[in-house]
Amino acid sequence: MSAVNDTELKSAVFLLTGIPGQDRVHPWISVPFCLMYLISIVGNSIILFIIKTDPSLHEPMYIFLSMLAVTDLGLSISTMPTILGIFLFNSREISLGACFAQLFFIHLFSFTESSVLLLMAYDRFIAICNPLRYASILTPPRIAKMGLVFVLRGVAVIFPLPFLLKHYQYCQVSVLSHSYCINQEVMKMACSDIRANYIYGFFVTISTVGLDSLLILLSYVMILKTVLSIASHTECLRALSTCISHICAFLLFYTPVIGLSVIHRFGKSSSPLLPILIGYIYLVISPVMNPIVYSVKSKHLRARIMRVFVK
């Protein structure tokens, strides 16, 4: 019986979908996607290079920014083969093994990015609410330990998902509505009872992205409380201006993540194009915008980047 299941698993494939009804213009649509991937990879790589080679940027805020750049690179590299394969070469087939691997890395980097955004919120909270102890609290060894803990958390909660999906029975050809594999889509293709995967996926989402977003919002409540107690209006605005980049990154990541999760679970009557567009914002546009936002808002980082290109 297990041999039959293994044979069915190896022969079954998923068909990925680009933008429905726009097959003729897929080669043209590939142009902005190629440009966005190029900006994401080059932009995040430059930020990593600048922070690594400039000792004056070896501060907690920039260390967390380098972590964010790594997760953005991971997200871009995880989705790039299938998205560009569809739009450039109309290559829609993906084996179950490749699909499960892509699913693992997409969710791993997504949950890790959520954790990094939480750490960045904690960084802003300490910098504004307890500035005298900022350097003693956020030491490089402590930052490394926090980063390692959150990466291990992501691996621990995502690791069971491919194995849960592997034990389900699939039809020979299943059509996914996205250009990449994610858990919410793949589990719907199973012909078996998916309640265990549904419950576990919901628990994982709540315990990672849900918990992180609540803690980030709580940190900003505390930041606002501290900032509003400052007598000087100029100092108040200056303190808030240090959070603008992080707020933009927070909104770019969490808005499509929450929207996509809600649509997959409750939005059965929504337009089929809506989750596709939200998915592209979440996995393609967010890694592109983060290096741009931080480069524009951070004078020190912008000056170092300009110095490199001037040289």
N, C-alpha and C positions, 0 to 999 in steps of 0.2 A: 504494500500500500504506500509506504514512504517513497519507494522507487518511482511509482506512478506520479506521486505529488511532486517529486523533484523534476521529473520529465516535464510535467505541465508548467512548473515554475520557470524552467529554462526556456521553454518554447513560447511562453506568454510574453507579449510586449505591450508597452503603452505607446499611444500616439499623442504627441504634444500638439498644442494649438497655438498659432500666432495670434493674429487679429481676425476674428471670423468675418468672412465676406470680403476681405481685402487681400486675397492671395496674389492678385495681379500686381499689386503695388508693394509687395513685401520687399523686393530688392531696393526700392526707394526708401522704405521705412528703415531698412538696415543702416542707412547712412547716419541718421541721428543717433542710433544705438551704438554704432562703431565710435562715433565722436564722443558720446558720453562715457563709454568704457575707457577710451583713451584718456579723457580728462580725469576720470576716477583713478586709474592706475598711475598715471604720471603725477597727478596732484598729490595723492596720498604718499607716493614714493618720495617726492620732493620734501614733503613735511617730515617724513621719517629721517631722511638724509640730513636735513637742516638741524633737527633736534639732536640727532646722534653726534654730529660733528661740531656743534657749537656748545661749549661748556656753560655759557651764560644761560642757555635754555634748559639746563638740567634741573628744572624746578618741578614741583608736583603738578602744576597746571599743564605744563608741556609734556610731562611724562604720561599723564592721562590722555592728552591729545594724541600722542604717538600710539597708545593702545587703541584709541578710536580709529586711527588711520589703518592699523593692522586689521581690525575687524571689517572695516569698509573694503579693504583689499580682498579679504576672504570672501565677502559677499559677492563682490564683482567677479572674482575668478570662479566662484561656485556656479553662477548663473550664466556666465558668458558663453560657454560652449554650446549649450542647447538653444539659447535665444538667438545667437548669431547663426547657428546651424539652420534654424528654421527660416529666418529672414533672408539669409544669403544663399543657401543651398536647398531649401525646402526639405531638410532632413528632419523628419518628424518622429521616427521610431527611436525608442529607447528601451533597452532591456530592463528587466526588473532589478537586476543587481546594480546597474548604473543608476537607475532611478532611486533606489534605496540609499546609495552612497551620496548622491546629490542632495537628497532630502536630509540626510544626517548633517551634512556640512552647512546647508542653508540655515537649518534651525539652530545648529551649534553657534554659528557666527551671529545669528540674530539675537539669541539669548545672551551671548557674550557682550554684544554691543549694548543691550539693555543694562547689563551689569556695569559696563564702563560709564554709561550715562549716569547711573546711580553714583558711582565713585566721583564723577565730575561734579555732581550736585553736592556731594559731601565735601569736596574740595572748596566749593564756593561758600558753603555753610560755615566751614571752619575759618576761611579767610575773612568773612564779614562779621561773624558772630563771636569769634575768638581769635583775633589776629595776632595777639601776643604769643600764643602757643602754636601758631600755624606751623612753623618750622620744626618744632619738637614733636608734634602729633603726626604730621605727614612726612616721615623720614623715608628715604629710598627703600630700605629693607621692609618697612611696613607696607609701603605701596606695592612692592613685589609680592608680598604674602597675600594681600587683598586681591590682587589681580589673579594670582594662582588659584586662590580659593574659588573665585567666581568662574574661572575656566573649568575647574574640576566639577563645579556644580552643573555647568552646562553639559559637560560630557556625561555626567551621571544621570541626568534626567532625559537626555536624548538617546543614550545608548540602547535602551530597551525598545525604542520605536521601530527600527528596521526589523528586529526579530519578531515583534508582534505582527507586523505587516507581512513578513515572510511566511508565516504559518497560515495565512488566509488563502482561500482558493480564488483565482482570478480567471476571467474569461480570456480567450486567446488574444483578443485585441480590445483594449480599453482606451477610450479617448478622454484625455485630460483637457480641462478648459484653460490651462496655463501653458506657458512655454518652458516650464521647469516643474520639478516634482516637489510638492509639499504634502505634509501629512494629511491635512484636511481633504485634499483632493484624492490622494491615492487610496485612502481607506474607503472612500465611497465606491471605488471600482471593485471592491471585494464582493464575492458572492456569498460570503460567510457572515456570521453574526459579528458585528464590529463594536458591540457595546463596550467590551473591555478596552479597546483602543480609544473609543470616544471618551470614556471616563478618564482614562490615563492622560490623554491629550488635553482635556479640560483642566485636570489637576496640574499638569506641567505648565500650562499657560498662566493659570492663576498664581502658582507658586514662584514663577519667574517674572514674566513681563508684568503681570497684575501687581504683584508685591513690589517690584522695583518702581513702577509708576506711582504707586501710593506713597512710597518713601521719598521719592523725588518731590512730589507735591507737598508733602509734609515739610521737607527741608526748605522749600520756597516760602511756605507759610512762616517758618521761623526766621528766614532771611528778611521777609517783608516786615515782620514785627520788629526786628532789630533796626532795619533801615529807617522805618517811620519814626523811631525814637530818636534819630539823629536830628539835632536842632538845625544844623546848616543845610539849606536846600541844595547847595552845590555839592556837598559831601554825599548827600542822599542820592543824587543823580549819578555821581561818580561811582558809588558802590553798586548801584543797579546796572550801570553800563558794563560792568565786568561780567554780568550774567547773561547778556544778550545773546552771545554766540551759543552758549549752552542751551538757552531756551529755544533758539532756532533749531539746533540739532535734536532737542527733545521733541519738538512738534513735528519735524520732518520724519522722525522714526516712529513715534508712538501713534500719531494720527492714522496713517495707513495701516499699521499693524492691528490696532483695535478695530478699525473699520473692516479690514479683510476678515478678521476672526468673527465679527458679528455677522457679516454677510454670509460666510460659509455655514454658520450654524443656524441663523434665523432668517436670512434674507432670501428665501426660496423664490419669491415673486419679483425680485429685483432684476434689472436689465443684465444680460450676460456679459455686456461690455464693461459694466461697473467694476466687478472684482478683478478683471484683467487689467484695467487702467490703474486701479489702486495697487495691484501687485507690482506693476512696473515702477510706480512712485516709490514703493517700499524698498524694492531690491535693486533698482537701477539709478533712480534720481537721487535718493538719499545719500549713497556713497559719493555721488558727484558733487553735491552741494556742500557737504561738510567741510572739505578742504577749502572751498571757495569762501564760505562764511568765516571760517577761522582765520584765513589769510587776510581777508578784508578788515576784520575787526581787531586783530592783534597787531599793534604797531611794531612790536619787537620782531615777530615772525615775518611780517611783511618786509621789514627792512633787511632781514637776513636773506630772504628769498631774492629781493631785488639786488642785493650785493653779489649773490652767486651769479645771477644772469648778467650783471654788468661786467663782472670779471670775465 
